Amino acid sequence: MAAPINRLESLWSQNETREMVPAREGADWSSRAKSWENSLEGLFAKHPKAAIAAAAVVGLALGWMVKRK
């Protein structure tokens, strides 16, 4: 049983159960991107305040790095 403090374990346990398959040319990247998008949407739906805070931090960091002088 997972500790309740580790809220991201569901994301990690998905990675542990997958077998490592070497990437081959022409791999189905669209399905991988779609599953990644769905998992992020679920994470954002569960934690909307954290998602907004993370987006603000990333925006501020990018703005600070590319600011004009």
N, C-alpha and C positions, 0 to 999 in steps of 0.2 A: 504494500500500500504506500502511496506517495505521501510525502509530507505536504500539508496544506500550504506551507510557506513557499513552496516551489511551484508557482503558477504556470511556468513555461515547460514543465516536464512533459506535457502532452505533445508539445512540438518536438522535444528531443526524443521521446520514445518512438515517434514516427520514423525518425532518422535511424535509430538503432535497429529497427526491424527490417529496414530495406537492405537488400544485398547490394554490394558495390559492383556495378556493372561498368566496364570500361566504356567511355564515350566513343561512339563510332560516328563516322561522317554521315550526315543526313538524319541524325537522331531527332526524335519528335520533340522539338523545343517548345512548340506551342502548347502541348499538353503539360509540360513541366511548368511553363510560365503561368498557365491557367490554375494549376493546383497551388502554386506559390501565391498567386493573387487571392485565391479563395481562402487560404490559411491566414493571410494578412488581413483580409476583410473580417474574418472571424475574430482575430485578435483585436482589431480596432473596435469591433462591435462590443466586445467584452470590456474593453478599457478605453472608452472614448476620451476621458480627460488626459490620460497618459499619452494617447495618440496625438492630441492637440498640442500638448506640452512638447513632445518630441519633435513635431513639425515646426513649432516655433523656435526651438533650439537649433535645429538644422538650418532654418531660414536665417536666423541671426548669425550663425557661424559662417554660412556662405556669403552673406552680405558683408560681414567683417573682412573676409578673405579677399573679396573682389571690390572693395570700396575704392572710390577714386580719391585722389589727394589733390 
